[in-house]
Structure formats: structure tokens, C-alpha cells
């Protein structure tokens, strides 16, 4: 006997479309898009102003009747700014420091986050809460203790076993790289991502005879690419734009960074705005390119961080 197939009635309101075949956009979504567009424009305006100012002459910058666009485009400002100070050395130093911080932070913080998330040992919760507490400490309150540690480092820079008699790590690569090697935020972020991974992955790996480190490196870490990209971008950006710490611990141009180098355009007689904006544009360009390359994983990392 034939059976008659019955179908559930379709809600016409859920499939209502316009003449072009697309669903109509709700007024709330339109308002959201307009709000985000205005906010995005406000965020972009300072960068546009910086680039346009870098292409103006000093006379035009000082003029009260100057418009937004340069009357004559001074592309030579970039060449002159680059030659005003050893910016090639500054950029090299900034890259070395930022790259070292990025590699060390991703490597060490990912291992610490994995241990706190997947390995049960006595005191793991206490250690995690200490990392949370470290997140609450303002950055600038740590500058003086870190400087004293670097200055009185035992058996370094002519210091004796008690850290006296020399300069310690001051004006060395150690002072520029070691204090910023690992951040509590990176450990926290990695822990949250490792917690989200299914336990079946590591159980299957252990049945195959893999050790703990190989499980971390070959099975679990490839699953947290958003966290890797997010930590790498944030670490590189923070290190590249760091000004205060390199200024405190270095004395020679051979170890100066690009952010400190920009200060040569600010003197007692005034500020060379055309050179300063040109140098700032060059210093900003690497971070813009890095974000454009890794923005998909970067946004995904922030969107899913802390979700369990």
C-alpha cells in the first residue's frame, strides 16, 4: 500500500527574499554596519593624516592655511629622514628584538599553557592564579624592579657574585631580550585554547606510544593556530613599538631601536614634523603588513579566547 509523504509547512517569513534573490537586511544590521563604518573611519583618520603630513614641506605644515592634501608632494622626506640617523641600524635592532621576543614567547608560553591545561600536578591551579594576578600588574610599575635586576645581575658586565662593581646587563642584548621573553597573557591564552581541545586526541596519541613532548608538539599545538598567530602578532607589535625600556637600558646607537631613534627629530628648538611623520610611517608599515597577513587567525583567536 502506497504511503503519502507529508511535509511540514514552510514558514514563508524565513525564506522571504527580494527581487535580486537576497534576503532583506534588517534595520538593526544596517545601523550596526553604519556604526562600525564610522568607528573604522575615525580609527583610520590619524594614519591618513600622518602619511599626508609626512609628504608636506615644513613651511606648509607651519602654515595656518594648509589643507589636508600637500600642495607639493615631498617624497624626498622619507629619504632625508632615513639618512638623518642610522635608521637601518635601529630597524635591524628592533627586528632582532621583536623576532626574539616573538619566538621565545610563543615557544615558552605555549609549553607553559599546555602544562597548565593538560597535565595535572600539585599546585597547577595556584600557578595559574598567579599568572592571572600578574595580568593585573600595570606595566610601568615593573620597570624599576626589572631595571634593578638587570643593573645588579651577578657575574655580568663586571659585577661580582653580589652584583656589585659593574654595569650588569646594561647596554647589552641580554637586557633588551630577556625581560620581555615571556608574558602572562600569552600563557593564559594558550591555556584556554589547550583546554578546548578534545581529550581523545592525547589519549589516541598515548596509545600510539607518543611521549608528552611529542603530543604537545605534533598533536596539540597544530590545533591552536589562532592562538599562535595572536600571540605572535601581539608580541611582535609590543616589542617593535617599545620605547621606554630600550631607552633605559641602552646608551649607544649600536643598540638603539627605531622608536628611540624617532626622538632625534624632537629637539629643544622644535620638532621636525615632516621627518618625524615620515619616520613614524616607516616604523608603522611592518605592523600593518603583519596584521593584514594574519588578521583571520588574529580575529579568530580573540573571538574564541576564554570560551570553554
WOMOPE-V714071 format. One record per residue. N is the residue number from 1. PSI is psi in whole degrees, -180 to 180 (* if undefined). Layout:
N&PSI + N&PSI
This chain:
1&130 + 2&141 + 3&143 + 4&122 + 5&126 + 6&141 + 7&146 + 8&142 + 9&141 + 10&132 + 11&110 + 12&-31 + 13&-25 + 14&-15 + 15&13 + 16&129 + 17&163 + 18&-175 + 19&-27 + 20&5 + 21&1 + 22&152 + 23&140 + 24&146 + 25&133 + 26&153 + 27&-35 + 28&-40 + 29&-36 + 30&-44 + 31&-38 + 32&-44 + 33&-41 + 34&-42 + 35&-46 + 36&-35 + 37&-42 + 38&-43 + 39&-42 + 40&-41 + 41&-42 + 42&-33 + 43&-31 + 44&-29 + 45&-47 + 46&-37 + 47&-39 + 48&-44 + 49&-40 + 50&-46 + 51&-45 + 52&-37 + 53&-34 + 54&-16 + 55&12 + 56&161 + 57&159 + 58&-36 + 59&-42 + 60&-36 + 61&-39 + 62&-15 + 63&139 + 64&-19 + 65&11 + 66&138 + 67&-175 + 68&-42 + 69&143 + 70&142 + 71&-33 + 72&129 + 73&114 + 74&77 + 75&-19 + 76&-14 + 77&-34 + 78&-41 + 79&-44 + 80&-40 + 81&-38 + 82&-29 + 83&-10 + 84&-23 + 85&163 + 86&67 + 87&-25 + 88&-41 + 89&-43 + 90&-44 + 91&-38 + 92&-45 + 93&-44 + 94&-41 + 95&-43 + 96&-46 + 97&-47 + 98&-41 + 99&-42 + 100&-45 + 101&-41 + 102&-48 + 103&-47 + 104&-41 + 105&-45 + 106&-43 + 107&-55 + 108&-44 + 109&-36 + 110&-39 + 111&-41 + 112&-42 + 113&-38 + 114&-44 + 115&-41 + 116&-26 + 117&-37 + 118&-14 + 119&123 + 120&120 + 121&160 + 122&128 + 123&3 + 124&-40 + 125&-38 + 126&-43 + 127&-42 + 128&-42 + 129&-31 + 130&-38 + 131&-40 + 132&-42 + 133&-37 + 134&-29 + 135&-24 + 136&-6 + 137&122 + 138&144 + 139&-44 + 140&-16 + 141&-16 + 142&-6 + 143&-48 + 144&-49 + 145&-41 + 146&-39 + 147&-42 + 148&-38 + 149&-44 + 150&-42 + 151&-38 + 152&33 + 153&122 + 154&143 + 155&32 + 156&138 + 157&33 + 158&2 + 159&152 + 160&-169 + 161&-22 + 162&3 + 163&22 + 164&154 + 165&-11 + 166&-159 + 167&1 + 168&-134 + 169&4 + 170&139 + 171&40 + 172&164 + 173&-30 + 174&-44 + 175&-29 + 176&-26 + 177&-47 + 178&-48 + 179&-28 + 180&23 + 181&-36 + 182&139 + 183&144 + 184&-34 + 185&-39 + 186&-42 + 187&-44 + 188&-46 + 189&-45 + 190&-41 + 191&-44 + 192&-38 + 193&-41 + 194&-31 + 195&-30 + 196&-15 + 197&142 + 198&142 + 199&-20 + 200&-28 + 201&-50 + 202&-31 + 203&-42 + 204&-38 + 205&-39 + 206&-35 + 207&-29 + 208&0 + 209&14 + 210&143 + 211&175 + 212&-42 + 213&-39 + 214&-32 + 215&-44 + 216&-47 + 217&-37 + 218&-24 + 219&-52 + 220&-47 + 221&-39 + 222&-16 + 223&-7 + 224&45 + 225&-39 + 226&-39 + 227&-41 + 228&-46 + 229&-42 + 230&-49 + 231&-41 + 232&-46 + 233&-45 + 234&-39 + 235&-45 + 236&-43 + 237&-46 + 238&-42 + 239&-41 + 240&-37 + 241&5 + 242&130 + 243&-48 + 244&-49 + 245&-49 + 246&-32 + 247&-35 + 248&-37 + 249&1 + 250&150 + 251&-19 + 252&153 + 253&-24 + 254&-18 + 255&4 + 256&155 + 257&172 + 258&-32 + 259&-37 + 260&-36 + 261&-30 + 262&-21 + 263&-12 + 264&-19 + 265&0 + 266&109 + 267&178 + 268&-27 + 269&-8 + 270&-178 + 271&130 + 272&86 + 273&-36 + 274&-40 + 275&-40 + 276&-43 + 277&-35 + 278&-45 + 279&-39 + 280&-38 + 281&-44 + 282&-36 + 283&-27 + 284&-28 + 285&-44 + 286&-38 + 287&-36 + 288&-43 + 289&-42 + 290&-40 + 291&-40 + 292&-35 + 293&-42 + 294&20 + 295&-32 + 296&-49 + 297&-33 + 298&-49 + 299&-41 + 300&-37 + 301&-42 + 302&-32 + 303&-30 + 304&-4 + 305&131 + 306&-6 + 307&140 + 308&*
